[in-house]
Amino acid sequence: MSLDADAIVDRRRMRRKITFWRVTAVVVAVIAVAALAATVGPVRTMMEPGRSVARISISGLIRNNQERVEALDRLSRSNSLAVIVHIDSPGGTTAGSEQLFDALRRLQEKKPMVVVVDGLAASGGYIAAMSADHIVALDTSLVGSIGVLFQYPNFTDVLKTIGIKVEEIKSSPLKAAPNGFEPTSPEARAAINAIVVDSYAWFKDLVQQRRKLDDVQLATVADGRVFTGRQGVGLKLVDELGNEKTALAWLEKEKNVPANTPVRNYSLQPRFGDLSFLHVAAWTFDSIGLNVMARRIEEWGALQAAERLNLDGLLALWHPASAN
């Protein structure tokens, strides 16, 4: 009997030792990955452009991003000769697009800058594109979608069907309106419409000022449609058809930046912005049998990714399924 007890004690001690070394190995692995990202990553993507043309990319949904603003400010103080901004974005929040536009305008005041529309510069993406004095687009790129959108779901009929009523006490009729749990009142609709109209006027004024359009030209392009790059040239939304080589040729001709100047990527994302080290850590935990810890790490990373897609407020966003 005592031998069995000793064997059980020995097995428990062995398990504790194995667990200790597993955890130690994981900690070392995570630290190594983080150190590698801190040393190798910046050399590849966050390096000072030096005597070169900096290439930056604006892609996906646009929202407020102070780290991106700070990265653009650092770029404006660098030794780069010029900046090429690649844009492939359907837009995002109106406030986020305005913030990005202002940051790019400050950069453009310090460095010669040209925008290249890779595939899409619509709505808030086009707001960002207008920060440059010269816009280059492919023949089949999509630009425009000049308009503002305020969308909200209304669950009134669903709640009636399942017999749920949402009650509330609020300080005034327009507080938290519209809320989606009751029919939108004419007063609430008028208040939201006033916001949309005011923001739309701001957007149109920006287009007219930056693209030097008269009232007739502005009315033609400001109905919410998107246009191809070829159409955009005739409508003065785009200056020239082409790609990055076209942008470099323009910089040489108009800004005296030699066309053979090397072009280097400059990342606008924080060093650990993509959270890739989380996936490596999760894989490491999973590979040594700590599945619960692996799931927790992956879930945390997924929450961070979901937060990035959360868009609140007024939208300057283009999508084929919605009219902007």
N, C-alpha and C positions, 0 to 999 in steps of 0.2 A: 504493500500500500504506500509506504514511504517513497519507494522508487517511483511510483506513478506521480506522486506529488512533486518530487524533485524534477521529474521530466516536464511536468506542466510549468513549473517555475522557470526552468531553463528555456522552454519554448517562448514563454512570455518575455523573458529577458532578451532572447534573440529577436523577437518581433519588435521590441522597443528599439533595439540597436539598428535594425533594418530601417525602421521608420525614421529614426534620427538621421541616418545617412542619406535616406531618400530626400528628406526635407532639405538637408544641407546641400545635396547635389542640385536641387531645384533652385535654392537661393543663389548658389554660385552661377547657375546657368542664366537666371534672370538678370543678375548683376552684369554678367558678361555680355548679354544681348544689349542691355541698356548702355553699357560702356562703348560697345561697338557702334551703336546708333549715334552716340554722342560724338564719337571721333570720326568715323567714316562718313556718316550721313552729311554733316555740315560741309565736308570737303567736296562732296559730290554735288549737293544742291543748294547749300547756303553760303557758298564761297563768295567773297567779294568779287564782283565782276571785273574790276581792274580796268585796263585799257581795252575794253571790249564793248559789244552791244549786249545788253541784258535782255534775255527772253523771259517773260512772265506769262502765266496762263490764268485766265478767269474761266472757270467751267462750272457746270451744275447750277444749283439754286443759289441765289444771292441773298444773304441776310446780313445783319450787322455783324461785323467781325473786327474788333479792335486790334487783334494781333496782325491781321492783314494790313490795316492802316499803318501800324508801326513798322511793318516790313517795308511798305512802300516809302515811308519817310526815311528809313535807313538807306534804301536804294537811291533816293534823291541826293543823299550826302556822299554816295560812293564815287569812285573814279570812272564809272562807266561812261562811255561816250554818248550813248543813246539807249532807248528802250523800245522793244517791240512787244506789244501786248496781244497775245492770242486770246480770242474770245469764242467760247462755245457754250452759250447759256440762254435758257428761256426766260431769265429774269428771276424775280423773287419778291421780297417785300419792297415796298416803295422807299421806306426809310433806309433799308440796307443798300438799295441801289443808289440813293442819293449820297450816302456815306462813302461808297466806293467811288462814285463820280468825283466827289470833292477831293478824295485822297489822290486819285489819278490826275486831277487838274493841278494839284500842288506839285506832283512829280513832273508833269509836263512843263511847268514853269521853270524847272531846274534842268531838265534833260529833253533833247529832241525825242519825240515819241510818235509812234505810228501804230495803229490798230490793224490787226489781221483777223478777219472773221473766218474762222475755220469751218463752221457749219451753221451756227445759229447765233444771232445777236438780236434777240427779240425782247420787247418791253424793257424790263430792267437791264437786260443784257445790252440793249441798244443805248440805254442811258449811259452805261459804262463806256461803250464804244465812242460816244460823242465827246468824251474827255480829250481825245486826240484831235489834232488839226487835220489829220489825214487818215481816212479809213479805206483799207483794201479788203476786198471780199472775193471769194470764188464766184464763178458764174452761177453756181447752183446753191450758194449760201442763202440763208433766209435772214432778212433784216426787217426791222419795223415793229409792228404790233404796238403802235403808239396809243396807249390807253391805260385805264386803271380799273381794277376789279375789286369788289367787296362781295365775298361769298359766305353764306352761312347756311347750315342745314336747318330744316324745320320739322320737328317730330310730332306736331300737333295731331295729325290723323292717326299716327301709330299709337300715341298715348291714349287716344280715345278708344281705339280698337281693343287694347289690352286693359283698359280701365284704370289708367294711372293719371293722376292729376298733380301737377307740380304747383305748390303754393309758395308765395313769396311776400315779403314785406320790404318795401324799398322807399327811399327818401323822396323820389320824384318819378313821374311816369317814364321818363327817358333814361333812367338809371339802368345800366346793363341791358339796353335794348339795341338790337333784337336779341332775344335769348334762345330762340328755337323751340321753346316749350309752349308758346302761345302764338296766335296769329299776329303778324307784324302790324302794328297800328300805323295809320297814315302819318302820324307825327314822327314815329320812329323811322319810317321809310324816308320821309322828307329830310330828317337829320342825317341819315347815312348818305342819301343822295347829294346833300350839300358837301359832304366830305369828298365824295367821288368827283363831283364837278370841280371843286377847288383844286384837288390834286391833278386832275386831268388838265386844267388850265396851266398849272405849273409845268407839267410835262410838255405841253404844246409850246409854251413860251421858251422852254429850254431848247426844243428842237428848232424853233424858228431862229433863235439867237445863234446857236452853235452851227447850224447848217445853212444859215443865211437864206431863208425862204421868205417869199412874200405870202400874203394871206391866201391867195388862190393855191399856191404850191403846198402850203401847210394843210389846207382843207383836203387836198387830194391824198395826202399820206397819213393823215391823223384819224382815220376811221377805224382803227384797230386791226387792219389787215397786215399780213406779212408780205414781203416782196422778195423776189430772187435778187441775187447780186446784180445781175444784168439789168433788171428793172430798176434797182436802187440807184444805179449810175444816172439814168435818165431823170430820176426823181430827186436827185441831189442828196440822197441818203447815204450814198457810197461815192467815194472819189475816184476809185480805180479798181479794175478787176485784176486779180493776180494772187500771189501767195507771199511767203516770206522773202523770196528773192526780189519780188516787186517792191516790197517794203524797204529792203536794203538799197535798192536802186534809187528810191525816192529820198532816202536819208543822205545818199551820196550827192544827189543833184541839188537838193534843197537845203541840206544842213551841213554839207561838206564832211560827212562821215565816210571814210573810205569803204568801198563795197567789200573789200577783202578783210575787213575787221572781223575777228572771231566773234561768234555769237555764243553766249553761255547762258545756261538755265539759271534762273534765280527763283528760289522757292518762296512763296508767300505763306506757306504753312509753318506752324511751330515745329520744333525739332521732333516731337513725339505726336504730331497732330493726327497721324493716321492710326495711332494706337496699335501698330503692327506688333510691337513687343508683347502686347497682351495675348495675341494669338500664339506667339512663340511660347510664352509662359504657359498658356493653357495646354498646348500640345505637349510640353515637357511634363506637366503634372499628369496628364492623361497617360503618357507613355510609361510612367512608373507606377500607375495604378491608383493615383489619387483623383478619381473621376469626379467626385463632388467638388473639389477645389477647381478643377478644370472647367466644370460647368459654370461655377460662380464667376470666374474670370471672363468667360465668353459672354455670359449674360450681362456683365458690367459693360463690356465693350459694345454689345448690341444696344444697350441703353444710350450710350454716348452717341452711337451712329443715328439712332432714332431721334435724339434731341436735335441733331443737325438738320433733320428734315422737317422739324416743327416750324411752321410758318404762321406767325400771328400778325394781325393788323392788316392794313391796306396792301394789296398786292399789285405789283407791276410784273405780271407773269403771263407768258403765252403758252397755251397748250391746245392742240387740235380739238380736244373735246370740249373746250370752253371758249366763249366769245369774250374778248377783252376790249 
